[in-house]
């Protein structure tokens, strides 16, 4: 499964002849190649996969994607908590 994550372009710079961006992913900053999204400007929201910005998003689309990812993370965390009935010996869930 592949996952592309929305982030906001906070800086654009050149590296080895390619447009690159510093991308803010909800507080975590990383770099991504902007060659596939030449229309991206500082402040734009982009969707990034494997270090490449693939599409420019509007702010509403980015917010909706981030909300869905947050909800998914909460579901995963809730599912990983031990169930007291199934974990009486503390050794993990029983099959």
Wavefront OBJ file of the C-alpha trace (Angstrom):
o trace
v 0.000 0.000 0.000
v 1.246 3.480 -0.837
v 0.498 6.570 1.167
v 0.837 10.170 0.031
v 0.825 12.792 2.768
v -0.276 16.423 2.517
v 2.120 19.142 3.609
v 2.582 22.874 3.210
v 5.491 24.315 1.237
v 7.391 26.639 3.545
v 10.436 27.270 1.349
v 11.435 26.635 -2.259
v 15.058 26.238 -3.281
v 17.192 24.699 -6.036
v 19.262 21.561 -5.538
v 21.251 20.024 -8.405
v 19.087 21.910 -10.899
v 15.785 20.692 -9.409
v 13.123 22.678 -7.614
v 12.963 21.432 -4.030
v 10.799 22.432 -1.121
v 10.893 22.364 2.636
v 7.525 20.837 3.498
v 5.728 21.132 6.832
v 3.798 17.942 7.610
v 1.754 19.078 10.630
v 4.859 20.195 12.503
v 7.416 17.788 11.040
v 9.526 19.432 8.334
v 11.111 17.500 5.502
v 12.299 18.006 1.941
v 10.516 17.042 -1.269
v 11.217 17.446 -4.956
v 8.837 19.914 -6.615
v 9.728 19.041 -10.223
v 6.284 17.485 -10.842
v 4.473 20.492 -9.345
v 6.055 23.580 -10.919
v 2.938 25.590 -9.981
v 3.693 25.129 -6.256
v 4.663 28.310 -4.408
v 5.512 29.009 -0.794
v 2.321 28.522 1.185
v 0.908 25.935 -1.250
v -0.315 22.579 -0.019
v 1.071 19.554 -1.853
v 0.602 15.825 -1.574
v 3.959 14.037 -1.241
v 4.880 10.415 -1.868
v 8.391 8.987 -1.691
v 9.976 12.446 -1.567
v 8.121 13.853 -4.583
v 5.280 16.373 -4.517
v 2.741 14.866 -6.902
v -0.128 17.358 -6.801
v -0.982 20.800 -5.476
v -4.035 20.757 -3.182
v -6.256 23.555 -1.994
v -6.308 24.157 1.749
v -9.711 22.460 2.219
v -8.519 19.260 0.494
v -5.357 19.238 2.611
v -7.349 19.756 5.832
v -9.729 16.928 4.913
v -6.809 14.578 4.186
v -5.088 15.472 7.455
v -8.336 14.915 9.381
v -8.756 11.484 7.796
v -5.151 10.534 8.587
v -5.617 11.682 12.197
v -8.796 9.618 12.516
v -7.044 6.567 11.042
v -4.166 6.980 13.495
v -6.611 7.178 16.419
v -8.341 3.991 15.256
v -5.023 2.177 14.938
v -3.951 3.302 18.416
v -7.297 2.265 19.936
v -7.084 -1.136 18.235
v -3.564 -1.722 19.555
v -4.573 -1.248 23.205
v -4.892 -4.549 25.086
v -8.420 -5.678 25.847
v -8.615 -6.444 29.580
v -10.824 -9.496 29.023
v -8.448 -11.078 26.514
v -5.190 -10.100 28.222
v -5.523 -11.242 31.824
v -1.990 -12.629 31.954
v -0.402 -9.581 30.251
v 1.048 -11.716 27.464
v -0.965 -10.210 24.607
v -4.266 -11.049 23.012
v -5.316 -14.637 22.748
v -6.172 -16.014 19.311
l 1 2 3 4 5 6 7 8 9 10 11 12 13 14 15 16 17 18 19 20 21 22 23 24 25 26 27 28 29 30 31 32 33 34 35 36 37 38 39 40 41 42 43 44 45 46 47 48 49 50 51 52 53 54 55 56 57 58 59 60 61 62 63 64 65 66 67 68 69 70 71 72 73 74 75 76 77 78 79 80 81 82 83 84 85 86 87 88 89 90 91 92 93 94 95
